[in-house]
Amino acid sequence: MKKFLTSIACAAISTAGLCSAANLTIDRVEPPYWWTGMQQDTLQIMVHGKDIANSIVSVDYPDVRLAEQVRLESPNYLLLYLAIGKEAKPGTMDLKFMDGKKSKTLPYELKARTKAPEDYKGFDSSDVLYLIMPDRFASDGRKEDKAVKDLDYPSTADRSDPNARHGGNIGGLQQHLGYIDSLGVTAVWVCPVLENDMPGGSYHGYATTNYYRIDPRFGTNDEWKAFIEEAHKRGIKVVMDMIFNHSGSNHPWRKDAPTADWYNNSDNYIQTNYRLSTVHDPYVSDYDYSRTVNGWFVEAMPDLNQRNKHLAKYLTQNSIWWIEDAKIDGIRMDTHPYADFKAMAQWLRDVRKEYPSFNIVGECWYGTEGGEAYWQKGSKVNPHGDSELETVMDFVLSIKARNAFSSQTDPWNGLNEMYDHLALDYLFPNPSKILTFLDNHDTDRFLLEEPENLGWWKQAIAFLLTTRGIPQLYYGTEILMHGSKEGSDGYIRKDMPGGFPGDKDVNVFTGEGLSDKQQEALGFIRKVLNWRKGNDVVAKGSLKHFMPQQGVYVYERRLGDKQVVVMMNGNDAPKTMNMEQTAEILPYGTTLTDMLTGKKVTITPEMTFAPRELYILEN
């Protein structure tokens, strides 16, 4: 059995010798430290140790008061709620534990804040997120760290198994920040990096077993912070993936639950029905709704009960701790609608109170626009209250996009699917804050197989990067990575070529071994992404689009007197279009420059577009 005391917590308390104390045993303290000057003036400290609940605790530190000492159902937990006043100074305070004649002193550090809360700007429509699964992106070649041996399930790398860990790590991410920067993206969304000490290795990161520790197979807390610091030096933001809906089944809470209701259906495994429509269904049965939100995601991911106020406080503090400690720029919340609605809304309010400009995107996986719109902050189609979630994910776009762009555009099909999808944006309070994507780590790749030519693929990429919202690209898209998750999710999470020791034939980071088609795709994405960077017309401008005519889709982004017009022929044959339809934005004789080729394009009453022709025009 591993010792649950994380290395970072040991560092905080080892000066008093508490890791091996003879009298009172304290083997876990969360969070390991905190800060003065926070908006959240009440700090919860969860202390774990054998029969620690029998202790009486006192603290003597200027402007810090022990407001409440909570004993839970397990005698091995004690919750301390400290009121930290505005005049409290950074330093180390002593928490004194007394149990009869036994006593123990726990030094606990209050740090000074090193960044103003208003300087956490979050991410928005001026950004493009690059989604990375760290186990599959790159390794720095290090040998197994000693810390891995402390895990119950070390699960070392086996790249021949699509479901095993492959050995990517934070050092590999940092080594290739130059490549990421060269693409032109402005943010990286990194799949979960917290400890997943689970059978099989849990390479994906979605079964947390320690909320305050980076998985040692990825690296250390300090390495995570160093990666973020280096990313910031390049102007790249970092979005951290988190999961409040569930933990991993090997989390210490499963062995010693603080309370009987810490988990939903704790002693009786019930799997969720995955039917998120029950959350907003006006006719839903209690049975179906409960099954959705209280059922476990899978047997290895027990469902946390955010209705327990102490757990809700723990999770809120944990997210704030990572923002403050690692200086992350955003959070992506996994399985957001499966968690308790009211608790999650309060969490979002608490984070926004601490960091007014911070942004959080929730995974709300719906196949309808109405389902997605229900979850956005300020929604008029949500009768149950405000979710407080500013950014939702455009799963409908990802579901429709492959067929829309790869098929032929007639009066009803093809690019009309994109037109009709955007026509429902009236449901959303703020369409500019929708996260748009063609694929991600949970869906089939946008390309099921490599296309014969890149015409429709380029149009899809161009649309993603020029329409409304916050675009997200999945790693490998730039080199035409393709595949279906049929048989294993690992098939859509393949290793980035050249990212691992021993990769010889292809190296995306140097360009070695890339095919002509891959080089064309990479060059195209780089060109459009770097053009988009800092382009306020695309990031902030209004959107006007025209119903596809003769298979040609035209739309405009406008900001003041600046204009970007996108034209694409959604067919494998040339099409001639009467330009009367678009005269309100493109009077005859207007001349614009195509940013893709640098050529001038003059609008005439009738224009012919080559097969899958694409223009990104600007004045």
C-alpha positions in Angstrom: 0.0 0.0 0.0 1.4 3.4 -1.0 1.8 6.2 1.5 -0.9 8.7 0.7 1.1 11.7 1.9 2.1 13.5 -1.3 5.6 14.8 -1.6 4.4 18.4 -1.6 2.5 17.9 1.6 5.5 16.2 3.2 7.5 19.2 2.3 5.0 21.4 4.1 5.0 19.4 7.3 8.3 17.5 7.5 10.0 20.2 9.5 8.0 19.0 12.5 8.7 15.3 11.8 5.0 14.6 11.4 5.4 12.1 8.5 6.6 9.5 11.1 5.3 10.9 14.3 5.1 8.4 17.2 2.0 9.8 18.9 -0.5 11.4 16.6 -0.3 10.4 13.0 -1.0 12.8 10.2 -0.4 11.3 6.7 -2.3 13.7 4.4 -3.0 17.4 4.5 -5.0 19.1 1.7 -4.4 21.7 0.5 -0.7 21.5 1.4 -0.5 25.3 1.7 -2.6 28.4 0.9 -2.3 32.2 0.4 -3.2 35.4 2.1 -5.2 38.1 0.5 -7.7 35.7 -1.2 -11.4 36.6 -1.8 -12.4 33.3 -0.2 -11.7 34.2 3.4 -12.5 30.7 4.8 -10.0 28.0 4.2 -10.9 24.3 4.5 -8.0 22.0 5.5 -8.7 18.3 5.3 -6.4 16.4 7.7 -6.2 12.6 7.5 -4.6 10.3 10.1 -5.6 7.4 12.3 -8.2 8.6 14.8 -7.3 12.2 14.1 -10.9 13.2 14.7 -10.3 12.7 18.5 -8.0 15.7 18.5 -8.8 19.2 19.6 -7.1 21.8 17.4 -6.0 25.3 18.2 -4.2 28.0 16.2 -2.4 31.1 17.3 -1.6 33.4 14.3 -2.4 37.0 13.8 -5.7 37.6 12.0 -6.3 33.8 11.6 -9.1 32.1 13.5 -10.3 28.5 13.7 -13.9 29.0 12.8 -15.0 25.4 12.9 -13.6 22.0 13.5 -15.7 19.3 11.7 -15.6 15.6 12.6 -16.9 13.4 9.8 -18.2 9.9 10.0 -14.7 8.4 9.5 -12.6 9.0 12.6 -9.6 9.3 10.4 -10.6 12.7 9.0 -10.8 16.2 10.5 -11.9 19.3 8.6 -10.5 22.6 9.9 -12.2 25.8 8.7 -9.9 28.7 9.2 -11.1 32.3 8.9 -8.2 34.2 7.3 -8.6 38.0 7.8 -7.5 40.7 5.4 -4.6 41.7 7.7 -3.1 38.1 7.8 0.5 38.1 6.6 2.4 35.4 4.8 4.2 33.0 7.0 4.0 29.7 8.8 1.3 29.1 11.4 1.3 26.2 13.9 -1.8 24.1 14.1 -1.7 22.3 17.4 -3.5 19.0 17.8 -4.3 17.6 21.3 -5.7 14.2 22.1 -5.5 13.6 25.8 -1.9 13.5 26.6 -0.8 13.2 23.0 -0.1 16.3 21.0 1.3 17.3 17.7 2.1 20.6 15.9 1.5 21.0 12.2 3.3 23.9 10.6 1.1 25.3 7.8 2.3 27.9 5.3 0.4 30.9 4.1 2.1 32.2 1.0 2.1 35.7 -0.6 0.2 36.0 -3.9 2.6 36.6 -6.8 0.0 37.6 -9.4 -2.9 40.0 -9.2 -6.3 38.2 -9.6 -7.3 40.6 -12.4 -4.2 39.5 -14.4 -5.7 36.0 -15.0 -7.2 36.8 -18.4 -8.6 33.4 -19.3 -9.1 32.4 -23.0 -11.6 33.8 -25.5 -12.4 34.0 -29.2 -9.0 35.6 -29.9 -7.4 32.3 -29.0 -7.0 28.9 -30.7 -6.7 26.0 -28.3 -4.4 23.0 -29.2 -5.6 19.9 -27.5 -2.9 17.5 -26.3 -3.1 14.1 -24.7 0.3 14.2 -22.9 0.8 10.5 -22.7 0.7 10.3 -26.5 2.4 13.6 -27.5 6.0 13.4 -26.6 8.5 12.1 -24.0 11.7 13.7 -22.9 13.3 10.3 -22.8 13.8 10.2 -19.0 14.0 6.9 -17.2 11.3 5.9 -14.7 11.2 8.2 -11.7 11.6 6.7 -8.3 8.3 8.3 -7.4 6.5 5.9 -9.7 7.5 3.1 -7.3 5.3 4.6 -4.7 2.2 3.9 -6.8 0.0 0.9 -6.3 -0.1 0.4 -10.1 3.1 1.8 -11.7 1.9 0.6 -15.1 5.0 1.4 -17.1 4.9 2.3 -20.8 4.0 -0.1 -23.6 3.6 1.6 -26.9 2.5 -1.6 -28.6 -0.8 -1.5 -26.6 -3.3 1.2 -27.7 -4.9 1.1 -24.2 -1.6 1.3 -22.2 0.5 4.2 -21.2 3.0 5.2 -23.9 5.3 7.3 -21.8 4.6 10.9 -22.9 5.3 13.4 -20.2 5.5 17.1 -19.3 9.1 17.3 -20.2 8.2 16.2 -23.7 5.6 18.9 -23.9 8.1 21.5 -22.8 10.7 20.3 -25.3 8.3 20.9 -28.1 6.8 24.3 -27.1 8.7 25.8 -30.1 6.8 23.5 -32.5 3.5 24.4 -30.8 4.3 28.1 -31.0 5.3 27.8 -34.7 1.8 26.5 -35.5 0.3 29.8 -34.5 -2.0 28.5 -31.7 -2.3 30.7 -28.7 -3.3 28.2 -26.0 -2.9 24.5 -25.2 -5.6 22.4 -23.5 -3.8 19.5 -21.8 -5.7 16.4 -20.9 -5.6 15.6 -17.2 -2.2 15.4 -15.6 -3.1 14.6 -12.0 -2.3 11.3 -10.4 -4.2 8.3 -11.8 -2.9 5.4 -9.8 -5.2 2.9 -11.4 -5.0 -0.7 -12.8 -4.0 -0.5 -16.4 -2.3 2.9 -16.0 -5.3 5.1 -16.8 -3.1 6.9 -19.4 -6.0 9.3 -20.3 -6.0 10.9 -16.9 -9.7 10.9 -16.1 -9.6 8.8 -13.0 -8.0 11.0 -10.4 -6.5 9.4 -7.3 -4.8 12.5 -5.9 -6.1 16.0 -6.6 -3.0 17.8 -5.5 -0.3 15.7 -7.2 0.8 15.6 -10.8 1.1 11.9 -11.8 4.7 11.0 -11.4 4.8 9.3 -14.8 4.1 12.7 -16.3 6.5 14.6 -13.9 6.2 16.7 -10.8 4.2 19.7 -9.6 7.3 21.8 -10.1 7.7 20.5 -13.7 4.1 21.3 -14.4 4.6 24.9 -13.2 7.8 25.2 -15.2 6.0 24.1 -18.4 3.4 26.7 -17.8 6.0 29.4 -17.2 7.8 28.5 -20.4 4.5 28.5 -22.3 3.7 31.9 -21.0 7.1 33.3 -22.1 5.9 32.4 -25.7 2.5 33.9 -25.2 0.8 30.5 -25.0 -1.9 30.0 -22.4 -2.5 26.7 -20.6 -5.9 25.2 -20.0 -6.0 22.5 -17.4 -8.4 19.6 -17.6 -10.3 18.8 -14.4 -13.0 16.3 -13.3 -15.4 17.0 -10.4 -18.0 14.4 -11.4 -16.0 11.4 -10.4 -12.7 10.2 -9.0 -10.8 7.1 -9.7 -11.8 3.9 -7.9 -8.4 3.8 -6.2 -8.7 7.2 -4.6 -8.0 7.1 -0.8 -11.6 8.2 -0.3 -12.8 4.8 -1.7 -10.8 3.0 1.0 -11.7 5.4 3.8 -14.7 7.6 2.9 -15.0 10.7 4.9 -18.8 10.3 5.0 -21.2 7.7 3.7 -22.6 10.2 1.1 -19.2 11.3 -0.2 -20.0 9.2 -3.3 -23.4 8.5 -4.9 -24.5 4.9 -4.8 -21.3 4.2 -2.8 -22.1 0.6 -2.0 -24.3 -0.2 -5.0 -22.7 0.3 -8.4 -25.2 1.9 -10.7 -24.0 3.1 -14.1 -25.2 6.4 -15.6 -27.5 6.1 -18.6 -25.5 8.8 -20.4 -28.8 10.5 -21.4 -28.1 14.2 -20.7 -31.5 15.1 -22.1 -32.9 14.1 -18.7 -31.3 17.2 -17.2 -33.6 19.6 -19.1 -36.5 17.3 -20.0 -39.7 18.9 -18.6 -41.3 15.5 -18.4 -38.4 13.5 -17.0 -39.0 10.8 -14.4 -37.2 10.9 -11.1 -35.7 7.5 -11.9 -34.2 8.5 -15.2 -32.9 11.8 -13.9 -31.2 10.2 -10.9 -29.7 7.5 -13.1 -28.1 10.3 -15.2 -26.6 12.4 -12.5 -26.0 9.9 -9.7 -24.9 6.9 -11.7 -21.2 6.1 -12.1 -19.6 7.0 -15.4 -17.9 3.6 -15.5 -17.1 1.1 -12.7 -13.6 2.5 -12.4 -14.9 6.1 -11.9 -17.2 6.3 -8.8 -19.6 9.3 -8.8 -18.8 12.1 -6.4 -21.7 13.7 -4.5 -21.2 17.5 -4.9 -24.3 18.0 -2.7 -22.1 17.2 0.3 -21.1 20.8 1.2 -17.7 19.7 2.5 -16.8 17.9 -0.7 -18.0 20.8 -2.8 -15.8 23.1 -0.8 -12.8 20.7 -1.2 -13.3 20.6 -5.0 -13.7 24.4 -5.3 -10.5 25.0 -3.3 -8.7 22.5 -5.4 -9.4 24.3 -8.6 -8.5 27.7 -7.0 -5.3 26.1 -5.7 -4.1 25.1 -9.1 -5.0 28.5 -10.6 -3.0 30.3 -7.9 -0.1 27.8 -7.7 0.5 26.9 -11.3 -0.9 30.1 -12.9 -3.1 28.2 -15.4 -5.2 30.3 -17.7 -8.3 28.3 -18.0 -10.1 25.1 -17.0 -11.9 22.5 -19.1 -14.4 20.7 -16.8 -15.0 17.1 -17.9 -18.6 15.6 -17.8 -19.9 18.9 -16.5 -23.7 18.2 -16.7 -23.3 14.9 -14.8 -22.3 16.7 -11.6 -24.8 18.5 -9.3 -26.2 21.6 -11.1 -26.4 23.9 -8.1 -23.0 22.9 -6.7 -21.3 23.5 -10.1 -22.9 26.9 -10.5 -21.7 27.9 -7.1 -18.2 26.7 -8.0 -18.2 28.9 -11.1 -19.3 31.9 -9.1 -16.6 31.2 -6.5 -13.9 31.0 -9.1 -15.1 34.1 -10.9 -15.2 36.0 -7.5 -11.5 35.2 -7.1 -10.5 35.7 -10.8 -13.0 37.9 -12.6 -11.7 37.4 -16.1 -10.9 33.7 -15.8 -12.7 31.4 -18.2 -14.0 27.8 -17.8 -15.3 25.5 -20.6 -17.6 22.7 -19.6 -17.9 19.4 -21.6 -21.7 19.4 -22.3 -21.9 16.7 -24.9 -25.2 17.1 -26.7 -26.4 16.3 -30.2 -28.7 19.3 -30.3 -28.2 23.0 -30.2 -30.9 23.4 -27.6 -29.1 21.0 -25.2 -25.9 23.0 -25.6 -27.6 26.3 -25.2 -29.3 25.2 -21.9 -25.9 25.2 -20.2 -24.5 28.6 -21.2 -24.5 31.3 -18.6 -27.5 33.5 -19.0 -29.5 31.0 -21.0 -33.1 31.9 -21.7 -34.0 28.3 -22.5 -33.0 27.0 -19.0 -35.9 27.2 -16.6 -33.9 25.7 -13.7 -31.6 28.6 -13.0 -28.3 30.0 -14.3 -25.5 27.4 -14.8 -22.9 30.2 -14.7 -20.9 28.4 -17.3 -19.7 30.9 -19.8 -18.2 28.5 -22.4 -19.9 25.3 -23.7 -18.5 23.0 -26.4 -20.0 22.8 -29.9 -20.5 19.1 -30.2 -23.2 19.6 -32.8 -20.6 21.2 -35.1 -18.2 18.2 -34.7 -21.0 15.8 -35.3 -22.1 17.5 -38.5 -18.8 18.7 -39.9 -17.4 15.7 -41.6 -20.5 15.0 -43.7 -21.1 18.7 -44.4 -17.6 19.4 -45.8 -16.9 16.0 -47.5 -20.2 15.7 -49.3 -21.5 17.7 -52.3 -23.4 20.9 -51.5 -26.8 21.1 -53.1 -29.7 23.3 -52.1 -30.3 21.3 -48.9 -27.2 19.3 -48.0 -23.4 19.8 -47.7 -22.4 23.2 -46.4 -26.1 24.0 -45.7 -25.6 21.9 -42.6 -23.2 24.6 -41.3 -25.5 27.4 -42.4 -28.4 25.8 -40.6 -26.4 25.1 -37.5 -25.3 28.7 -37.1 -28.9 29.8 -37.8 -29.7 28.4 -34.3 -27.2 30.6 -32.5 -30.2 32.7 -31.3 -30.5 30.1 -28.6 -27.1 31.0 -27.1 -26.6 34.1 -24.9 -23.1 34.5 -26.2 -22.1 32.5 -29.4 -18.6 34.0 -29.4 -17.8 32.0 -26.2 -18.7 28.7 -27.7 -15.8 26.3 -28.1 -15.8 25.0 -31.6 -14.0 21.9 -32.8 -14.0 19.2 -35.6 -12.8 16.4 -33.3 -11.2 15.7 -29.9 -9.8 12.9 -27.8 -13.3 11.4 -27.3 -14.6 11.4 -30.8 -13.6 9.8 -34.1 -10.9 11.7 -35.8 -12.4 14.3 -38.3 -10.6 12.3 -41.0 -11.5 8.6 -40.9 -8.9 8.0 -43.5 -6.4 10.2 -45.4 -8.2 12.1 -48.2 -7.1 11.9 -51.8 -6.9 15.7 -51.9 -7.1 18.4 -49.3 -9.8 20.6 -50.8 -12.7 19.9 -48.4 -10.3 19.4 -45.5 -8.9 22.9 -46.0 -12.4 24.3 -46.2 -13.3 22.7 -42.8 -10.1 24.0 -41.2 -10.8 27.5 -42.6 -14.4 27.5 -41.4 -13.3 26.4 -37.9 -10.8 29.2 -37.7 -12.9 32.0 -39.2 -16.4 31.4 -37.9 -17.7 32.5 -34.5 -16.5 31.0 -31.3 -13.2 29.8 -29.8 -11.6 27.2 -32.1 -9.9 24.1 -30.8 -7.6 21.8 -32.8 -6.7 18.3 -31.8 -3.0 17.4 -31.9 -2.1 15.7 -35.2 -4.8 17.4 -37.2 -2.0 19.4 -38.9 -0.5 16.2 -40.3 -3.8 14.5 -41.2 -3.9 12.0 -38.4 -7.0 9.9 -38.9 -8.9 7.0 -37.5 -12.0 5.7 -35.7 -12.4 4.8 -32.1 -14.0 1.5 -33.1 -12.3 -1.1 -31.0 -10.3 1.2 -28.8 -10.2 4.9 -28.0 -6.4 4.4 -28.4 -6.9 4.5 -32.2 -7.8 8.1 -32.1 -5.1 8.9 -29.6 -2.0 7.7 -31.5 1.5 8.8 -30.7 2.7 12.0 -32.3 5.4 10.9 -34.8 8.9 11.8 -33.6 7.8 12.5 -30.1 9.4 9.4 -28.6 12.8 7.9 -28.4 13.2 5.4 -31.2 10.9 7.2 -33.6 13.0 7.2 -36.8 10.9 7.3 -40.0 8.7 10.3 -39.3 9.3 13.3 -37.1 6.6 16.0 -37.2 8.7 18.3 -35.1 11.5 18.5 -37.6 9.4 17.7 -40.7 11.5 14.7 -41.4 9.6 11.9 -43.3 6.4 13.8 -43.7 4.6 13.1 -47.0 4.0 15.9 -49.5 0.3 15.9 -48.5 1.2 16.1 -44.8 3.6 19.0 -45.5 0.8 20.7 -47.5 -1.6 20.3 -44.6 0.9 21.5 -42.1 1.8 24.6 -44.2 -1.9 25.4 -44.7 -2.7 25.3 -41.0 0.4 27.3 -40.0 -0.5 30.0 -42.5 -4.1 30.4 -41.4 -3.3 30.1 -37.7 -0.5 32.7 -37.8 -2.7 35.0 -39.9 -5.6 34.6 -37.3 -3.3 35.4 -34.4 -4.1 39.0 -33.3 -6.7 39.4 -36.0 -9.5 41.3 -34.3 -11.9 41.0 -37.2 -12.1 37.3 -36.9 -11.9 37.3 -33.1 -14.4 40.0 -32.4 -16.2 41.0 -35.6 -19.8 40.5 -36.5 -20.8 37.5 -38.6 -23.1 37.6 -41.6 -23.6 34.5 -43.8 -25.5 33.7 -47.0 -27.4 30.6 -47.8 -25.3 28.5 -50.1 -26.2 29.1 -53.7 -25.0 26.9 -56.6 -23.1 25.1 -53.9 -21.1 28.2 -52.8 -21.1 29.3 -49.2 -20.2 32.9 -48.4 -19.9 34.6 -45.1 -18.4 37.9 -43.7 -16.7 38.9 -40.5 -16.7 42.7 -40.0 -15.2 45.0 -37.4 -15.6 48.7 -38.1 -14.3 49.2 -41.7 -12.3 46.0 -41.7 -13.7 43.0 -43.5 -12.9 39.3 -43.9 -15.0 37.4 -46.4 -14.8 33.6 -46.8 -16.0 31.9 -50.0 -16.0 28.1 -50.5 -17.3 25.9 -53.3 -18.6 22.8 -51.5 -18.5 20.6 -54.6 -16.0 18.5 -56.6 -17.1 20.3 -59.8 -16.8 24.0 -60.8 -19.7 26.2 -59.9 -20.8 29.5 -61.3 -22.6 31.9 -58.9 -24.7 35.0 -59.5 -23.2 37.5 -57.1 -26.3 39.5 -56.6 -27.0 37.6 -53.4 -23.9 39.0 -51.7 -24.0 42.5 -53.1 -24.9 44.0 -49.7 -21.3 43.1 -48.5 -19.6 42.8 -51.8 -20.7 45.5 -54.4 -19.6 44.7 -57.9 -16.1 46.0 -58.5 -15.0 45.4 -54.9 -11.4 44.2 -54.9 -10.1 42.2 -51.9 -6.9 40.2 -51.3 -6.9 36.5 -50.7 -4.7 35.9 -47.7 -4.0 32.3 -48.9 -2.4 33.3 -52.2 -1.8 37.0 -52.0 -3.8 37.5 -55.2 -6.4 40.2 -55.8 -10.0 39.1 -56.3 -12.5 41.5 -57.9 -16.2 40.9 -57.5 -18.1 40.6 -60.8 -21.8 40.0 -61.4 -21.1 36.3 -62.1 -18.1 34.3 -60.7 -16.9 30.8 -61.3 -15.4 28.8 -58.5 -13.1 25.9 -59.2 -13.8 22.5 -57.5 -13.5 23.0 -53.7 -12.1 26.4 -54.2 -11.5 28.5 -51.1 -11.0 32.2 -50.6 -10.2 34.0 -47.4 -10.5 37.6 -48.6 -9.6 40.8 -46.7 -9.7 44.5 -47.4 
